[in-house]
């Protein structure tokens, strides 16, 4: 299943009576309540709200990043509560260039949920009706079994990679934050030594993803002969990194992995080196 669905395709699916679980993933890192408020004011009819902090993140310890992944057990419970049964087609959208929708896409794919897509262009591309009545999730009829995240990289592997250089570390943050400038979200600026930078917005043309052929060309120019399986994605807290991962998948460069702790976890330990 292609990672993306167009607004026209989605509207046709909905009108056909297809069982689609729409997930509104709007969020604002600076104002965490803004996304839910926007959803409550207006959303694609029938959509439920999926919150980055409460649904797509686990408990913070102060050393595991700003948006640590929930445990496989906790994520299975959330999927059950939200009605994400294994055969349910999940379509995620936001209004931030598909950043938060990509996080949901990756979390589902990584735990074996095959039928998940991101609305290309998000709400900016949607020309269909809008609703104002929030929908409460309908829980799945059976508890969803926990499954480990396939393609998840832990911090120790990234530390070891400093010596082995067996993987390319791809940082999705803006170029200034990558270079330790204008850092407002994390206490320390800079990047993991040896990382290369690909700002997630470079995947977009306006609010939609660039064509697959163009993405393929740009990633190959950036990564050279590095195989997709040797690419570790990271960002500030494991969110925008999913955007790069989805873009590579769209380009046919499958098999790259996610360091979910990302910079916010990395910089929490003063013993880990920092490059600017």
Secondary structure, DSSP 8 states (H G I E B T S, - for coil): --SEE-HHHHHHHHHTT--EEEEE----SSSTTHHHHHHHH-BSTT-EE--TTTTS-----SSS-TT----HHHHHHHHHHHT--TT-EEEEE-SSTTHHHHHHHHHHHHTT---EEEETTGGGG--S--B-S-------SS-------TTEE-HHHHHHHHHH--SEEEE-S-HHHHTT-S--SSSS--B-TT-EE--GGGGEETTEE--HHHHHHHHHHHHTT--GGGEEEE-SSSSHHHHHHHHHHHTT----EEESSHHHHHTTSTTS--B-
